[in-house]
Amino acid sequence: MEFRILGPLEIHARRAGGGDLTPRAAKLRVVLATLLVRANKVVSIDRLIDELWGDEPPRTAMTTLQVYVSQLRKVLQEADAEGGRKALVTRAPGYMLLLNDAQLDLVRFEELYAQGRKAMDRGDYDLAAELQRTALELWRGPLLSDIPHGTLLNSTAVRLGEARISALEQRISAALHLNRHHEVVGDLQTLVTELPMHEQFHAHLMVALYRMGRQADALSTFARLRATLVKELAIEPGIQMQQLHRRVLNGDLLLLHPSAWRAEHPEGAGSLPHGAARAG
């Protein structure tokens, strides 16, 4: 069976004729979602109760949770008669969902993302771009977008949302290193609209536009970023952004070459400049 949480929750049976076996009951879905974001780790009973009911659990919370676990075991067994029966185990102080790496899209994303960063670090930009592209294709929407988020699910959604943004930045950075600015300028224009205080995406867009002969548009990109930062945070763009602005303003021909971009932006590019997480 296969589980998907990078978007709406889904369970798919792998057996012949199997299809979508995602439970419809809201509370049962919360239990499954909580176990999935902590796959192969024990989730305490207290944590599950908190995700289900927050600060106001019913007096029957423990008994009700046991019912949900029993129902979930039946769902898993229906999806995979042999593996499903063994997947959800009782392990003090709670429960653990045992999965292999291929069963959960979250694990595949994290593996591809990490491999892409390593490829970027060693200068293999073709491979880095491909790995991050493949990682990003696993996303179908916000994490568990159809599940109410308690404390654990909310913090996980924030963390993975930032990782997704970082994967996007890595893919685009790799494309710029390869002088493929035409391929990413459209994506960048969308991203700076969605993340109006993310300096790295604005920097990438400025370089892409400048390489396309659109110097005025590159300068306008900086002006919009600066106006947003001053209005929202009362701060100026960072030093690197200001330096890039001056280079574009002065018509620096070195910016037309990937080697110049590589020298000015060493790969710590997975970091999120100020405002990125908040804007996302």
C-alpha positions in Angstrom: 0.0 0.0 0.0 1.0 3.6 -0.6 0.4 6.7 1.4 0.3 10.2 0.1 0.3 13.3 2.4 2.0 15.9 0.3 -1.5 17.3 -0.5 -4.8 15.6 0.4 -4.5 12.4 2.4 -4.6 9.3 0.2 -4.2 5.5 0.8 -3.8 3.4 -2.3 -3.8 -0.4 -2.4 -1.1 -2.0 -4.5 -2.9 -5.3 -5.1 -4.6 -5.9 -8.5 -7.8 -4.0 -8.7 -7.0 -1.9 -5.6 -7.9 1.7 -5.5 -8.3 4.6 -3.1 -9.0 3.3 0.4 -8.7 6.6 2.2 -11.0 6.6 5.2 -13.8 9.2 5.2 -14.4 9.6 8.9 -12.8 12.9 10.0 -11.3 11.7 13.3 -10.0 8.5 11.8 -8.2 10.6 9.2 -6.6 12.7 11.9 -5.2 9.6 13.6 -3.8 8.3 10.4 -2.3 11.6 9.4 -0.6 12.0 12.8 0.9 8.5 12.6 2.1 9.1 9.0 4.0 12.3 9.7 5.8 10.4 12.4 6.1 7.1 10.5 8.3 4.5 12.1 8.3 6.5 15.3 6.2 6.1 18.4 3.3 8.6 18.7 2.2 8.9 22.3 -1.5 8.5 23.3 -1.3 12.0 24.7 -0.2 13.4 21.4 -2.9 11.6 19.5 -5.5 12.9 21.9 -4.2 16.4 21.5 -4.3 16.2 17.7 -7.9 14.9 17.9 -9.4 17.2 20.5 -7.0 19.9 21.4 -7.4 21.3 24.9 -10.9 19.8 25.4 -10.8 16.0 25.1 -13.9 14.1 26.1 -13.9 11.9 29.2 -14.0 8.9 26.8 -11.0 10.0 24.8 -8.9 7.0 25.6 -11.6 4.5 24.8 -12.6 6.4 21.6 -9.0 6.5 20.5 -8.7 2.7 20.9 -11.8 2.4 18.7 -10.2 4.6 16.0 -7.0 2.5 16.1 -9.0 -0.7 15.7 -10.9 0.8 12.7 -7.6 2.0 11.2 -6.1 -1.5 11.5 -9.0 -2.8 9.5 -8.5 -0.2 6.8 -4.8 -1.1 6.6 -5.5 -4.8 6.4 -8.0 -4.1 3.6 -5.3 -2.2 1.7 -2.7 -4.9 2.2 -3.9 -8.2 3.7 -0.5 -9.3 4.9 1.5 -6.1 5.4 -1.4 -4.0 6.7 -2.1 -6.4 9.5 1.4 -5.8 10.9 1.8 -2.1 10.1 0.1 -0.5 13.1 1.7 -1.7 16.3 1.1 -0.8 19.9 4.4 0.5 21.4 4.5 2.3 24.8 3.5 5.0 25.3 1.3 4.9 22.2 1.3 3.5 18.7 3.7 3.3 15.7 3.0 2.9 12.0 5.7 0.8 10.3 6.4 1.7 6.7 9.2 1.2 4.2 10.6 4.2 2.4 8.8 3.5 -0.9 5.3 3.6 0.8 5.3 7.3 1.8 5.6 10.3 -0.5 7.1 12.4 2.3 10.1 10.1 2.7 10.7 10.1 -1.1 10.6 13.9 -1.1 13.0 14.2 1.7 15.4 11.7 0.1 15.3 13.4 -3.3 15.7 16.9 -1.7 18.7 15.8 0.2 20.3 14.2 -2.8 19.7 17.3 -4.8 21.4 19.5 -2.2 24.4 17.2 -2.3 24.5 17.4 -6.1 24.3 21.2 -5.9 27.2 21.3 -3.4 29.5 19.4 -5.7 28.6 21.4 -8.8 26.5 18.8 -10.6 23.8 21.3 -11.6 22.1 19.0 -14.2 21.5 16.3 -11.6 20.6 18.8 -8.9 17.9 20.4 -11.1 16.5 16.9 -12.1 16.4 15.7 -8.5 14.6 18.8 -7.2 12.2 18.7 -10.1 11.3 15.1 -9.3 11.0 15.9 -5.6 8.7 18.8 -6.3 6.4 16.8 -8.6 5.4 14.7 -5.5 3.5 17.7 -4.1 -0.2 17.9 -4.9 -1.0 20.8 -2.6 -0.2 21.9 1.0 0.6 19.1 3.4 -2.5 17.1 4.4 -4.6 19.9 3.0 -7.9 18.2 3.8 -7.1 17.4 7.5 -7.6 19.7 10.5 -4.2 20.5 11.9 -3.4 20.2 15.6 0.0 21.2 17.1 2.1 18.4 15.5 0.5 18.6 12.1 0.8 22.3 12.0 4.5 22.4 12.9 5.2 19.7 10.4 3.3 21.6 7.7 5.4 24.7 8.4 8.7 22.7 8.3 7.9 20.9 5.1 6.5 24.1 3.4 9.9 25.6 4.0 11.6 22.6 2.6 9.5 22.8 -0.5 10.4 26.4 -1.0 14.0 25.5 -0.6 13.7 22.7 -3.2 12.2 25.3 -5.6 15.1 27.7 -4.9 17.6 24.9 -5.5 16.0 23.9 -8.8 15.9 27.4 -10.1 19.5 28.2 -8.9 20.7 25.1 -10.7 18.9 26.3 -13.9 20.6 29.7 -13.6 24.0 28.0 -13.2 23.3 26.2 -16.5 22.2 29.4 -18.2 18.6 28.2 -18.6 17.1 31.4 -17.4 14.3 31.2 -20.1 13.1 28.0 -18.5 12.5 29.5 -15.0 11.6 33.2 -15.5 7.8 32.4 -15.6 8.1 30.3 -12.4 10.0 33.1 -10.7 7.5 35.7 -11.6 4.8 33.6 -10.0 7.0 32.9 -6.9 7.8 36.6 -6.2 4.1 37.3 -6.3 3.3 34.5 -3.8 6.4 35.2 -1.7 6.8 39.0 -1.9 9.6 39.2 0.8 11.7 36.2 -0.4 15.0 37.9 -1.4 16.6 34.9 -3.1 13.7 34.4 -5.6 13.8 38.2 -6.4 17.5 37.9 -7.0 17.1 35.0 -9.3 14.4 36.8 -11.2 16.6 39.9 -11.6 19.4 37.8 -13.0 17.0 35.9 -15.4 15.5 39.1 -16.7 18.8 40.8 -17.1 20.2 37.9 -19.1 17.1 38.2 -21.4 17.9 41.8 -22.1 15.2 43.1 -19.7 17.3 45.4 -17.6 14.4 47.7 -16.7 12.2 44.8 -15.6 15.1 43.5 -13.4 15.4 46.9 -11.7 11.7 47.1 -11.2 11.8 43.7 -9.5 14.3 45.1 -7.0 12.2 48.3 -6.5 9.1 46.2 -5.7 11.0 44.1 -3.2 12.4 47.1 -1.5 9.0 48.8 -1.3 7.5 45.7 0.3 10.3 45.3 2.9 10.2 48.9 3.9 6.5 49.0 4.2 6.0 45.6 6.0 9.2 45.3 8.0 10.8 48.8 8.0 14.0 47.3 6.7 16.1 47.5 3.5 17.0 44.6 1.3 20.1 42.7 2.3 23.6 43.5 1.2 23.7 40.9 -1.5 20.5 42.2 -3.0 21.8 45.8 -2.9 25.1 44.7 -4.6 23.1 42.8 -7.3 21.0 45.9 -7.9 24.1 48.0 -8.4 25.5 45.5 -10.9 22.3 45.4 -12.9 22.0 49.2 -12.8 25.6 49.5 -14.1 25.0 47.0 -16.8 27.6 44.5 -15.5 28.3 42.1 -18.3 29.7 39.5 -15.9 26.1 38.8 -14.8 25.4 37.3 -18.2 27.7 34.4 -17.4 26.8 31.5 -15.1 30.3 31.5 -13.6 29.8 35.1 -12.2 26.6 34.0 -10.5 28.3 30.9 -9.1 31.0 33.0 -7.6 28.7 35.6 -6.0 26.2 33.0 -4.6 27.9 30.1 -3.0 25.5 27.3 -2.2 24.0 28.0 1.1 21.1 28.6 -1.2 18.8 26.3 0.7 18.5 29.0 3.4 15.4 31.1 3.5 15.9 34.8 3.5 13.9 37.0 5.9 10.2 36.9 5.3 10.2 33.6 3.3 8.6 31.3 5.9 6.1 34.0 6.9 5.2 34.8 3.4 4.7 31.1 2.5 
